[in-house]
Amino acid sequence: MRGPGWIRGLREEEARQLRREIDRLERDLIKAANSKAKCNLHEVAHALRWQKARLQRLEECLAAMPAARIASDGS
């Protein structure tokens, strides 16, 4: 059976992926804002807000989880 450290690791990896996605969306938002055809601007902004909200909830979840235990050396 896998423990809380494994679950925390999964959530931390999910948070890293979300941060990468947010970075990409922020670049896309800048490109959309600078383009002459701003049809994509609303969609990118909506996706960015959604991902930031997901990340915030995930970070709150991680903060509530106990820290992963590090194996001691024989104690």
mmCIF file of the N, C-alpha and C atoms, coordinates in Angstrom:
data_MODEL
# 
_entry.id   MODEL 
# 
loop_
_atom_site.group_PDB 
_atom_site.id 
_atom_site.type_symbol 
_atom_site.label_atom_id 
_atom_site.label_alt_id 
_atom_site.label_comp_id 
_atom_site.label_asym_id 
_atom_site.label_entity_id 
_atom_site.label_seq_id 
_atom_site.pdbx_PDB_ins_code 
_atom_site.Cartn_x 
_atom_site.Cartn_y 
_atom_site.Cartn_z 
_atom_site.occupancy 
_atom_site.B_iso_or_equiv 
_atom_site.pdbx_formal_charge 
_atom_site.auth_seq_id 
_atom_site.auth_comp_id 
_atom_site.auth_asym_id 
_atom_site.auth_atom_id 
_atom_site.pdbx_PDB_model_num 
ATOM 1   N N  . MET A 1 1  ? 0.841   -1.184 0.000   1.00 0.00 ? 1  MET A N  1 
ATOM 2   C CA . MET A 1 1  ? 0.000   0.000  0.000   1.00 0.00 ? 1  MET A CA 1 
ATOM 3   C C  . MET A 1 1  ? 0.884   1.244  0.000   1.00 0.00 ? 1  MET A C  1 
ATOM 4   N N  . ARG A 1 2  ? 0.493   2.209  -0.766  1.00 0.00 ? 2  ARG A N  1 
ATOM 5   C CA . ARG A 1 2  ? 1.271   3.440  -0.860  1.00 0.00 ? 2  ARG A CA 1 
ATOM 6   C C  . ARG A 1 2  ? 0.795   4.427  0.188   1.00 0.00 ? 2  ARG A C  1 
ATOM 7   N N  . GLY A 1 3  ? 1.730   5.203  0.710   1.00 0.00 ? 3  GLY A N  1 
ATOM 8   C CA . GLY A 1 3  ? 1.406   6.102  1.806   1.00 0.00 ? 3  GLY A CA 1 
ATOM 9   C C  . GLY A 1 3  ? 1.258   7.553  1.389   1.00 0.00 ? 3  GLY A C  1 
ATOM 10  N N  . PRO A 1 4  ? 1.155   8.427  2.382   1.00 0.00 ? 4  PRO A N  1 
ATOM 11  C CA . PRO A 1 4  ? 0.950   9.841  2.125   1.00 0.00 ? 4  PRO A CA 1 
ATOM 12  C C  . PRO A 1 4  ? 2.112   10.489 1.372   1.00 0.00 ? 4  PRO A C  1 
ATOM 13  N N  . GLY A 1 5  ? 3.310   9.964  1.538   1.00 0.00 ? 5  GLY A N  1 
ATOM 14  C CA . GLY A 1 5  ? 4.457   10.517 0.806   1.00 0.00 ? 5  GLY A CA 1 
ATOM 15  C C  . GLY A 1 5  ? 4.308   10.327 -0.692  1.00 0.00 ? 5  GLY A C  1 
ATOM 16  N N  . TRP A 1 6  ? 3.765   9.187  -1.086  1.00 0.00 ? 6  TRP A N  1 
ATOM 17  C CA . TRP A 1 6  ? 3.536   8.902  -2.499  1.00 0.00 ? 6  TRP A CA 1 
ATOM 18  C C  . TRP A 1 6  ? 2.468   9.837  -3.068  1.00 0.00 ? 6  TRP A C  1 
ATOM 19  N N  . ILE A 1 7  ? 1.388   10.019 -2.309  1.00 0.00 ? 7  ILE A N  1 
ATOM 20  C CA . ILE A 1 7  ? 0.310   10.903 -2.744  1.00 0.00 ? 7  ILE A CA 1 
ATOM 21  C C  . ILE A 1 7  ? 0.816   12.330 -2.846  1.00 0.00 ? 7  ILE A C  1 
ATOM 22  N N  . ARG A 1 8  ? 1.591   12.760 -1.861  1.00 0.00 ? 8  ARG A N  1 
ATOM 23  C CA . ARG A 1 8  ? 2.149   14.111 -1.885  1.00 0.00 ? 8  ARG A CA 1 
ATOM 24  C C  . ARG A 1 8  ? 3.041   14.294 -3.118  1.00 0.00 ? 8  ARG A C  1 
ATOM 25  N N  . GLY A 1 9  ? 3.827   13.272 -3.439  1.00 0.00 ? 9  GLY A N  1 
ATOM 26  C CA . GLY A 1 9  ? 4.680   13.334 -4.627  1.00 0.00 ? 9  GLY A CA 1 
ATOM 27  C C  . GLY A 1 9  ? 3.864   13.501 -5.902  1.00 0.00 ? 9  GLY A C  1 
ATOM 28  N N  . LEU A 1 10 ? 2.747   12.782 -5.981  1.00 0.00 ? 10 LEU A N  1 
ATOM 29  C CA . LEU A 1 10 ? 1.858   12.929 -7.141  1.00 0.00 ? 10 LEU A CA 1 
ATOM 30  C C  . LEU A 1 10 ? 1.323   14.352 -7.241  1.00 0.00 ? 10 LEU A C  1 
ATOM 31  N N  . ARG A 1 11 ? 0.889   14.889 -6.119  1.00 0.00 ? 11 ARG A N  1 
ATOM 32  C CA . ARG A 1 11 ? 0.329   16.249 -6.109  1.00 0.00 ? 11 ARG A CA 1 
ATOM 33  C C  . ARG A 1 11 ? 1.396   17.293 -6.437  1.00 0.00 ? 11 ARG A C  1 
ATOM 34  N N  . GLU A 1 12 ? 2.612   17.081 -5.954  1.00 0.00 ? 12 GLU A N  1 
ATOM 35  C CA . GLU A 1 12 ? 3.694   18.023 -6.272  1.00 0.00 ? 12 GLU A CA 1 
ATOM 36  C C  . GLU A 1 12 ? 4.015   18.001 -7.763  1.00 0.00 ? 12 GLU A C  1 
ATOM 37  N N  . GLU A 1 13 ? 4.005   16.812 -8.363  1.00 0.00 ? 13 GLU A N  1 
ATOM 38  C CA . GLU A 1 13 ? 4.246   16.711 -9.799  1.00 0.00 ? 13 GLU A CA 1 
ATOM 39  C C  . GLU A 1 13 ? 3.109   17.375 -10.575 1.00 0.00 ? 13 GLU A C  1 
ATOM 40  N N  . GLU A 1 14 ? 1.892   17.195 -10.106 1.00 0.00 ? 14 GLU A N  1 
ATOM 41  C CA . GLU A 1 14 ? 0.747   17.852 -10.747 1.00 0.00 ? 14 GLU A CA 1 
ATOM 42  C C  . GLU A 1 14 ? 0.892   19.374 -10.666 1.00 0.00 ? 14 GLU A C  1 
ATOM 43  N N  . ALA A 1 15 ? 1.366   19.878 -9.537  1.00 0.00 ? 15 ALA A N  1 
ATOM 44  C CA . ALA A 1 15 ? 1.570   21.323 -9.371  1.00 0.00 ? 15 ALA A CA 1 
ATOM 45  C C  . ALA A 1 15 ? 2.653   21.822 -10.330 1.00 0.00 ? 15 ALA A C  1 
ATOM 46  N N  . ARG A 1 16 ? 3.725   21.043 -10.499 1.00 0.00 ? 16 ARG A N  1 
ATOM 47  C CA . ARG A 1 16 ? 4.785   21.448 -11.438 1.00 0.00 ? 16 ARG A CA 1 
ATOM 48  C C  . ARG A 1 16 ? 4.246   21.514 -12.860 1.00 0.00 ? 16 ARG A C  1 
ATOM 49  N N  . GLN A 1 17 ? 3.423   20.527 -13.238 1.00 0.00 ? 17 GLN A N  1 
ATOM 50  C CA . GLN A 1 17 ? 2.824   20.529 -14.576 1.00 0.00 ? 17 GLN A CA 1 
ATOM 51  C C  . GLN A 1 17 ? 1.899   21.721 -14.761 1.00 0.00 ? 17 GLN A C  1 
ATOM 52  N N  . LEU A 1 18 ? 1.122   22.043 -13.740 1.00 0.00 ? 18 LEU A N  1 
ATOM 53  C CA . LEU A 1 18 ? 0.224   23.193 -13.823 1.00 0.00 ? 18 LEU A CA 1 
ATOM 54  C C  . LEU A 1 18 ? 1.019   24.492 -13.978 1.00 0.00 ? 18 LEU A C  1 
ATOM 55  N N  . ARG A 1 19 ? 2.125   24.606 -13.262 1.00 0.00 ? 19 ARG A N  1 
ATOM 56  C CA . ARG A 1 19 ? 2.954   25.820 -13.388 1.00 0.00 ? 19 ARG A CA 1 
ATOM 57  C C  . ARG A 1 19 ? 3.501   25.959 -14.807 1.00 0.00 ? 19 ARG A C  1 
ATOM 58  N N  . ARG A 1 20 ? 3.916   24.832 -15.405 1.00 0.00 ? 20 ARG A N  1 
ATOM 59  C CA . ARG A 1 20 ? 4.396   24.871 -16.797 1.00 0.00 ? 20 ARG A CA 1 
ATOM 60  C C  . ARG A 1 20 ? 3.268   25.282 -17.741 1.00 0.00 ? 20 ARG A C  1 
ATOM 61  N N  . GLU A 1 21 ? 2.076   24.747 -17.509 1.00 0.00 ? 21 GLU A N  1 
ATOM 62  C CA . GLU A 1 21 ? 0.919   25.094 -18.337 1.00 0.00 ? 21 GLU A CA 1 
ATOM 63  C C  . GLU A 1 21 ? 0.559   26.574 -18.178 1.00 0.00 ? 21 GLU A C  1 
ATOM 64  N N  . ILE A 1 22 ? 0.633   27.080 -16.956 1.00 0.00 ? 22 ILE A N  1 
ATOM 65  C CA . ILE A 1 22 ? 0.349   28.505 -16.711 1.00 0.00 ? 22 ILE A CA 1 
ATOM 66  C C  . ILE A 1 22 ? 1.376   29.375 -17.425 1.00 0.00 ? 22 ILE A C  1 
ATOM 67  N N  . ASP A 1 23 ? 2.637   28.984 -17.380 1.00 0.00 ? 23 ASP A N  1 
ATOM 68  C CA . ASP A 1 23 ? 3.674   29.734 -18.103 1.00 0.00 ? 23 ASP A CA 1 
ATOM 69  C C  . ASP A 1 23 ? 3.373   29.785 -19.594 1.00 0.00 ? 23 ASP A C  1 
ATOM 70  N N  . ARG A 1 24 ? 2.969   28.637 -20.153 1.00 0.00 ? 24 ARG A N  1 
ATOM 71  C CA . ARG A 1 24 ? 2.643   28.592 -21.580 1.00 0.00 ? 24 ARG A CA 1 
ATOM 72  C C  . ARG A 1 24 ? 1.434   29.467 -21.896 1.00 0.00 ? 24 ARG A C  1 
ATOM 73  N N  . LEU A 1 25 ? 0.420   29.394 -21.051 1.00 0.00 ? 25 LEU A N  1 
ATOM 74  C CA . LEU A 1 25 ? -0.775  30.201 -21.272 1.00 0.00 ? 25 LEU A CA 1 
ATOM 75  C C  . LEU A 1 25 ? -0.481  31.695 -21.155 1.00 0.00 ? 25 LEU A C  1 
ATOM 76  N N  . GLU A 1 26 ? 0.410   32.073 -20.244 1.00 0.00 ? 26 GLU A N  1 
ATOM 77  C CA . GLU A 1 26 ? 0.774   33.493 -20.124 1.00 0.00 ? 26 GLU A CA 1 
ATOM 78  C C  . GLU A 1 26 ? 1.475   33.972 -21.388 1.00 0.00 ? 26 GLU A C  1 
ATOM 79  N N  . ARG A 1 27 ? 2.341   33.133 -21.950 1.00 0.00 ? 27 ARG A N  1 
ATOM 80  C CA . ARG A 1 27 ? 2.989   33.508 -23.222 1.00 0.00 ? 27 ARG A CA 1 
ATOM 81  C C  . ARG A 1 27 ? 1.957   33.612 -24.343 1.00 0.00 ? 27 ARG A C  1 
ATOM 82  N N  . ASP A 1 28 ? 1.017   32.659 -24.384 1.00 0.00 ? 28 ASP A N  1 
ATOM 83  C CA . ASP A 1 28 ? -0.040  32.694 -25.393 1.00 0.00 ? 28 ASP A CA 1 
ATOM 84  C C  . ASP A 1 28 ? -0.912  33.938 -25.232 1.00 0.00 ? 28 ASP A C  1 
ATOM 85  N N  . LEU A 1 29 ? -1.165  34.327 -23.988 1.00 0.00 ? 29 LEU A N  1 
ATOM 86  C CA . LEU A 1 29 ? -1.985  35.508 -23.738 1.00 0.00 ? 29 LEU A CA 1 
ATOM 87  C C  . LEU A 1 29 ? -1.290  36.763 -24.260 1.00 0.00 ? 29 LEU A C  1 
ATOM 88  N N  . ILE A 1 30 ? 0.008   36.853 -24.055 1.00 0.00 ? 30 ILE A N  1 
ATOM 89  C CA . ILE A 1 30 ? 0.763   38.004 -24.561 1.00 0.00 ? 30 ILE A CA 1 
ATOM 90  C C  . ILE A 1 30 ? 0.736   38.022 -26.082 1.00 0.00 ? 30 ILE A C  1 
ATOM 91  N N  . LYS A 1 31 ? 0.924   36.855 -26.694 1.00 0.00 ? 31 LYS A N  1 
ATOM 92  C CA . LYS A 1 31 ? 0.870   36.781 -28.156 1.00 0.00 ? 31 LYS A CA 1 
ATOM 93  C C  . LYS A 1 31 ? -0.509  37.189 -28.667 1.00 0.00 ? 31 LYS A C  1 
ATOM 94  N N  . ALA A 1 32 ? -1.563  36.710 -28.006 1.00 0.00 ? 32 ALA A N  1 
ATOM 95  C CA . ALA A 1 32 ? -2.924  37.028 -28.441 1.00 0.00 ? 32 ALA A CA 1 
ATOM 96  C C  . ALA A 1 32 ? -3.218  38.517 -28.257 1.00 0.00 ? 32 ALA A C  1 
ATOM 97  N N  . ALA A 1 33 ? -2.718  39.102 -27.185 1.00 0.00 ? 33 ALA A N  1 
ATOM 98  C CA . ALA A 1 33 ? -2.958  40.523 -26.935 1.00 0.00 ? 33 ALA A CA 1 
ATOM 99  C C  . ALA A 1 33 ? -2.221  41.389 -27.953 1.00 0.00 ? 33 ALA A C  1 
ATOM 100 N N  . ASN A 1 34 ? -1.064  40.935 -28.411 1.00 0.00 ? 34 ASN A N  1 
ATOM 101 C CA . ASN A 1 34 ? -0.270  41.713 -29.363 1.00 0.00 ? 34 ASN A CA 1 
ATOM 102 C C  . ASN A 1 34 ? -0.680  41.485 -30.813 1.00 0.00 ? 34 ASN A C  1 
ATOM 103 N N  . SER A 1 35 ? -1.476  40.457 -31.069 1.00 0.00 ? 35 SER A N  1 
ATOM 104 C CA . SER A 1 35 ? -1.871  40.190 -32.453 1.00 0.00 ? 35 SER A CA 1 
ATOM 105 C C  . SER A 1 35 ? -3.010  41.114 -32.867 1.00 0.00 ? 35 SER A C  1 
ATOM 106 N N  . LYS A 1 36 ? -3.133  41.280 -34.152 1.00 0.00 ? 36 LYS A N  1 
ATOM 107 C CA . LYS A 1 36 ? -4.195  42.137 -34.668 1.00 0.00 ? 36 LYS A CA 1 
ATOM 108 C C  . LYS A 1 36 ? -5.557  41.467 -34.524 1.00 0.00 ? 36 LYS A C  1 
ATOM 109 N N  . ALA A 1 37 ? -5.609  40.171 -34.693 1.00 0.00 ? 37 ALA A N  1 
ATOM 110 C CA . ALA A 1 37 ? -6.851  39.419 -34.530 1.00 0.00 ? 37 ALA A CA 1 
ATOM 111 C C  . ALA A 1 37 ? -6.919  38.915 -33.089 1.00 0.00 ? 37 ALA A C  1 
ATOM 112 N N  . LYS A 1 38 ? -7.720  39.535 -32.267 1.00 0.00 ? 38 LYS A N  1 
ATOM 113 C CA . LYS A 1 38 ? -7.764  39.212 -30.843 1.00 0.00 ? 38 LYS A CA 1 
ATOM 114 C C  . LYS A 1 38 ? -8.859  38.209 -30.501 1.00 0.00 ? 38 LYS A C  1 
ATOM 115 N N  . CYS A 1 39 ? -9.258  37.398 -31.475 1.00 0.00 ? 39 CYS A N  1 
ATOM 116 C CA . CYS A 1 39 ? -10.351 36.445 -31.258 1.00 0.00 ? 39 CYS A CA 1 
ATOM 117 C C  . CYS A 1 39 ? -9.996  35.391 -30.218 1.00 0.00 ? 39 CYS A C  1 
ATOM 118 N N  . ASN A 1 40 ? -8.742  35.055 -30.075 1.00 0.00 ? 40 ASN A N  1 
ATOM 119 C CA . ASN A 1 40 ? -8.310  33.993 -29.163 1.00 0.00 ? 40 ASN A CA 1 
ATOM 120 C C  . ASN A 1 40 ? -8.058  34.521 -27.750 1.00 0.00 ? 40 ASN A C  1 
ATOM 121 N N  . LEU A 1 41 ? -8.049  35.821 -27.576 1.00 0.00 ? 41 LEU A N  1 
ATOM 122 C CA . LEU A 1 41 ? -7.681  36.440 -26.301 1.00 0.00 ? 41 LEU A CA 1 
ATOM 123 C C  . LEU A 1 41 ? -8.585  35.971 -25.161 1.00 0.00 ? 41 LEU A C  1 
ATOM 124 N N  . HIS A 1 42 ? -9.886  35.981 -25.380 1.00 0.00 ? 42 HIS A N  1 
ATOM 125 C CA . HIS A 1 42 ? -10.830 35.599 -24.331 1.00 0.00 ? 42 HIS A CA 1 
ATOM 126 C C  . HIS A 1 42 ? -10.638 34.141 -23.911 1.00 0.00 ? 42 HIS A C  1 
ATOM 127 N N  . GLU A 1 43 ? -10.463 33.257 -24.865 1.00 0.00 ? 43 GLU A N  1 
ATOM 128 C CA . GLU A 1 43 ? -10.292 31.833 -24.560 1.00 0.00 ? 43 GLU A CA 1 
ATOM 129 C C  . GLU A 1 43 ? -9.023  31.578 -23.751 1.00 0.00 ? 43 GLU A C  1 
ATOM 130 N N  . VAL A 1 44 ? -7.934  32.224 -24.155 1.00 0.00 ? 44 VAL A N  1 
ATOM 131 C CA . VAL A 1 44 ? -6.663  32.032 -23.445 1.00 0.00 ? 44 VAL A CA 1 
ATOM 132 C C  . VAL A 1 44 ? -6.758  32.604 -22.036 1.00 0.00 ? 44 VAL A C  1 
ATOM 133 N N  . ALA A 1 45 ? -7.369  33.777 -21.899 1.00 0.00 ? 45 ALA A N  1 
ATOM 134 C CA . ALA A 1 45 ? -7.505  34.386 -20.575 1.00 0.00 ? 45 ALA A CA 1 
ATOM 135 C C  . ALA A 1 45 ? -8.364  33.508 -19.660 1.00 0.00 ? 45 ALA A C  1 
ATOM 136 N N  . HIS A 1 46 ? -9.425  32.950 -20.201 1.00 0.00 ? 46 HIS A N  1 
ATOM 137 C CA . HIS A 1 46 ? -10.284 32.068 -19.405 1.00 0.00 ? 46 HIS A CA 1 
ATOM 138 C C  . HIS A 1 46 ? -9.514  30.821 -18.954 1.00 0.00 ? 46 HIS A C  1 
ATOM 139 N N  . ALA A 1 47 ? -8.789  30.205 -19.869 1.00 0.00 ? 47 ALA A N  1 
ATOM 140 C CA . ALA A 1 47 ? -8.002  29.017 -19.527 1.00 0.00 ? 47 ALA A CA 1 
ATOM 141 C C  . ALA A 1 47 ? -6.948  29.346 -18.474 1.00 0.00 ? 47 ALA A C  1 
ATOM 142 N N  . LEU A 1 48 ? -6.335  30.519 -18.583 1.00 0.00 ? 48 LEU A N  1 
ATOM 143 C CA . LEU A 1 48 ? -5.316  30.937 -17.621 1.00 0.00 ? 48 LEU A CA 1 
ATOM 144 C C  . LEU A 1 48 ? -5.925  31.111 -16.225 1.00 0.00 ? 48 LEU A C  1 
ATOM 145 N N  . ARG A 1 49 ? -7.066  31.774 -16.144 1.00 0.00 ? 49 ARG A N  1 
ATOM 146 C CA . ARG A 1 49 ? -7.735  31.944 -14.846 1.00 0.00 ? 49 ARG A CA 1 
ATOM 147 C C  . ARG A 1 49 ? -8.097  30.594 -14.242 1.00 0.00 ? 49 ARG A C  1 
ATOM 148 N N  . TRP A 1 50 ? -8.596  29.691 -15.063 1.00 0.00 ? 50 TRP A N  1 
ATOM 149 C CA . TRP A 1 50 ? -8.988  28.365 -14.600 1.00 0.00 ? 50 TRP A CA 1 
ATOM 150 C C  . TRP A 1 50 ? -7.786  27.598 -14.046 1.00 0.00 ? 50 TRP A C  1 
ATOM 151 N N  . GLN A 1 51 ? -6.675  27.618 -14.762 1.00 0.00 ? 51 GLN A N  1 
ATOM 152 C CA . GLN A 1 51 ? -5.479  26.882 -14.320 1.00 0.00 ? 51 GLN A CA 1 
ATOM 153 C C  . GLN A 1 51 ? -4.891  27.494 -13.054 1.00 0.00 ? 51 GLN A C  1 
ATOM 154 N N  . LYS A 1 52 ? -4.929  28.826 -12.949 1.00 0.00 ? 52 LYS A N  1 
ATOM 155 C CA . LYS A 1 52 ? -4.417  29.468 -11.727 1.00 0.00 ? 52 LYS A CA 1 
ATOM 156 C C  . LYS A 1 52 ? -5.278  29.093 -10.526 1.00 0.00 ? 52 LYS A C  1 
ATOM 157 N N  . ALA A 1 53 ? -6.581  29.018 -10.711 1.00 0.00 ? 53 ALA A N  1 
ATOM 158 C CA . ALA A 1 53 ? -7.467  28.607 -9.621  1.00 0.00 ? 53 ALA A CA 1 
ATOM 159 C C  . ALA A 1 53 ? -7.193  27.159 -9.223  1.00 0.00 ? 53 ALA A C  1 
ATOM 160 N N  . ARG A 1 54 ? -6.980  26.289 -10.212 1.00 0.00 ? 54 ARG A N  1 
ATOM 161 C CA . ARG A 1 54 ? -6.637  24.882 -9.925  1.00 0.00 ? 54 ARG A CA 1 
ATOM 162 C C  . ARG A 1 54 ? -5.344  24.790 -9.131  1.00 0.00 ? 54 ARG A C  1 
ATOM 163 N N  . LEU A 1 55 ? -4.347  25.577 -9.546  1.00 0.00 ? 55 LEU A N  1 
ATOM 164 C CA . LEU A 1 55 ? -3.056  25.563 -8.859  1.00 0.00 ? 55 LEU A CA 1 
ATOM 165 C C  . LEU A 1 55 ? -3.213  26.046 -7.420  1.00 0.00 ? 55 LEU A C  1 
ATOM 166 N N  . GLN A 1 56 ? -4.006  27.074 -7.215  1.00 0.00 ? 56 GLN A N  1 
ATOM 167 C CA . GLN A 1 56 ? -4.206  27.580 -5.863  1.00 0.00 ? 56 GLN A CA 1 
ATOM 168 C C  . GLN A 1 56 ? -4.837  26.509 -4.973  1.00 0.00 ? 56 GLN A C  1 
ATOM 169 N N  . ARG A 1 57 ? -5.864  25.819 -5.475  1.00 0.00 ? 57 ARG A N  1 
ATOM 170 C CA . ARG A 1 57 ? -6.493  24.749 -4.695  1.00 0.00 ? 57 ARG A CA 1 
ATOM 171 C C  . ARG A 1 57 ? -5.507  23.617 -4.413  1.00 0.00 ? 57 ARG A C  1 
ATOM 172 N N  . LEU A 1 58 ? -4.690  23.289 -5.395  1.00 0.00 ? 58 LEU A N  1 
ATOM 173 C CA . LEU A 1 58 ? -3.704  22.223 -5.225  1.00 0.00 ? 58 LEU A CA 1 
ATOM 174 C C  . LEU A 1 58 ? -2.650  22.617 -4.194  1.00 0.00 ? 58 LEU A C  1 
ATOM 175 N N  . GLU A 1 59 ? -2.205  23.865 -4.226  1.00 0.00 ? 59 GLU A N  1 
ATOM 176 C CA . GLU A 1 59 ? -1.216  24.321 -3.247  1.00 0.00 ? 59 GLU A CA 1 
ATOM 177 C C  . GLU A 1 59 ? -1.799  24.332 -1.837  1.00 0.00 ? 59 GLU A C  1 
ATOM 178 N N  . GLU A 1 60 ? -3.086  24.664 -1.710  1.00 0.00 ? 60 GLU A N  1 
ATOM 179 C CA . GLU A 1 60 ? -3.737  24.603 -0.399  1.00 0.00 ? 60 GLU A CA 1 
ATOM 180 C C  . GLU A 1 60 ? -3.792  23.160 0.091   1.00 0.00 ? 60 GLU A C  1 
ATOM 181 N N  . CYS A 1 61 ? -4.073  22.252 -0.807  1.00 0.00 ? 61 CYS A N  1 
ATOM 182 C CA . CYS A 1 61 ? -4.103  20.828 -0.473  1.00 0.00 ? 61 CYS A CA 1 
ATOM 183 C C  . CYS A 1 61 ? -2.717  20.362 -0.013  1.00 0.00 ? 61 CYS A C  1 
ATOM 184 N N  . LEU A 1 62 ? -1.690  20.752 -0.750  1.00 0.00 ? 62 LEU A N  1 
ATOM 185 C CA . LEU A 1 62 ? -0.321  20.368 -0.389  1.00 0.00 ? 62 LEU A CA 1 
ATOM 186 C C  . LEU A 1 62 ? 0.085   20.948 0.964   1.00 0.00 ? 62 LEU A C  1 
ATOM 187 N N  . ALA A 1 63 ? -0.336  22.176 1.235   1.00 0.00 ? 63 ALA A N  1 
ATOM 188 C CA . ALA A 1 63 ? 0.012   22.794 2.514   1.00 0.00 ? 63 ALA A CA 1 
ATOM 189 C C  . ALA A 1 63 ? -0.630  22.052 3.681   1.00 0.00 ? 63 ALA A C  1 
ATOM 190 N N  . ALA A 1 64 ? -1.789  21.458 3.458   1.00 0.00 ? 64 ALA A N  1 
ATOM 191 C CA . ALA A 1 64 ? -2.490  20.730 4.518   1.00 0.00 ? 64 ALA A CA 1 
ATOM 192 C C  . ALA A 1 64 ? -1.940  19.319 4.715   1.00 0.00 ? 64 ALA A C  1 
ATOM 193 N N  . MET A 1 65 ? -1.197  18.810 3.737   1.00 0.00 ? 65 MET A N  1 
ATOM 194 C CA . MET A 1 65 ? -0.644  17.454 3.841   1.00 0.00 ? 65 MET A CA 1 
ATOM 195 C C  . MET A 1 65 ? 0.591   17.458 4.733   1.00 0.00 ? 65 MET A C  1 
ATOM 196 N N  . PRO A 1 66 ? 0.778   16.371 5.457   1.00 0.00 ? 66 PRO A N  1 
ATOM 197 C CA . PRO A 1 66 ? 2.013   16.272 6.249   1.00 0.00 ? 66 PRO A CA 1 
ATOM 198 C C  . PRO A 1 66 ? 3.217   16.152 5.317   1.00 0.00 ? 66 PRO A C  1 
ATOM 199 N N  . ALA A 1 67 ? 4.343   16.701 5.760   1.00 0.00 ? 67 ALA A N  1 
ATOM 200 C CA . ALA A 1 67 ? 5.564   16.623 4.959   1.00 0.00 ? 67 ALA A CA 1 
ATOM 201 C C  . ALA A 1 67 ? 6.000   15.164 4.843   1.00 0.00 ? 67 ALA A C  1 
ATOM 202 N N  . ALA A 1 68 ? 6.588   14.839 3.710   1.00 0.00 ? 68 ALA A N  1 
ATOM 203 C CA . ALA A 1 68 ? 7.054   13.466 3.486   1.00 0.00 ? 68 ALA A CA 1 
ATOM 204 C C  . ALA A 1 68 ? 8.198   13.168 4.451   1.00 0.00 ? 68 ALA A C  1 
ATOM 205 N N  . ARG A 1 69 ? 8.160   11.983 4.998   1.00 0.00 ? 69 ARG A N  1 
ATOM 206 C CA . ARG A 1 69 ? 9.213   11.581 5.936   1.00 0.00 ? 69 ARG A CA 1 
ATOM 207 C C  . ARG A 1 69 ? 10.427  11.117 5.155   1.00 0.00 ? 69 ARG A C  1 
ATOM 208 N N  . ILE A 1 70 ? 11.582  11.495 5.639   1.00 0.00 ? 70 ILE A N  1 
ATOM 209 C CA . ILE A 1 70 ? 12.844  11.057 5.048   1.00 0.00 ? 70 ILE A CA 1 
ATOM 210 C C  . ILE A 1 70 ? 13.340  9.877  5.870   1.00 0.00 ? 70 ILE A C  1 
ATOM 211 N N  . ALA A 1 71 ? 13.710  8.814  5.190   1.00 0.00 ? 71 ALA A N  1 
ATOM 212 C CA . ALA A 1 71 ? 14.171  7.623  5.900   1.00 0.00 ? 71 ALA A CA 1 
ATOM 213 C C  . ALA A 1 71 ? 15.404  7.944  6.727   1.00 0.00 ? 71 ALA A C  1 
ATOM 214 N N  . SER A 1 72 ? 15.369  7.584  7.988   1.00 0.00 ? 72 SER A N  1 
ATOM 215 C CA . SER A 1 72 ? 16.523  7.830  8.850   1.00 0.00 ? 72 SER A CA 1 
ATOM 216 C C  . SER A 1 72 ? 17.571  6.751  8.634   1.00 0.00 ? 72 SER A C  1 
ATOM 217 N N  . ASP A 1 73 ? 18.789  7.055  9.014   1.00 0.00 ? 73 ASP A N  1 
ATOM 218 C CA . ASP A 1 73 ? 19.879  6.114  8.791   1.00 0.00 ? 73 ASP A CA 1 
ATOM 219 C C  . ASP A 1 73 ? 20.125  5.264  10.034  1.00 0.00 ? 73 ASP A C  1 
ATOM 220 N N  . GLY A 1 74 ? 19.183  4.334  10.296  1.00 0.00 ? 74 GLY A N  1 
ATOM 221 C CA . GLY A 1 74 ? 19.375  3.361  11.351  1.00 0.00 ? 74 GLY A CA 1 
ATOM 222 C C  . GLY A 1 74 ? 18.851  3.739  12.711  1.00 0.00 ? 74 GLY A C  1 
ATOM 223 N N  . SER A 1 75 ? 18.251  4.890  12.900  1.00 0.00 ? 75 SER A N  1 
ATOM 224 C CA . SER A 1 75 ? 17.770  5.297  14.227  1.00 0.00 ? 75 SER A CA 1 
ATOM 225 C C  . SER A 1 75 ? 16.409  4.742  14.520  1.00 0.00 ? 75 SER A C  1 
# 
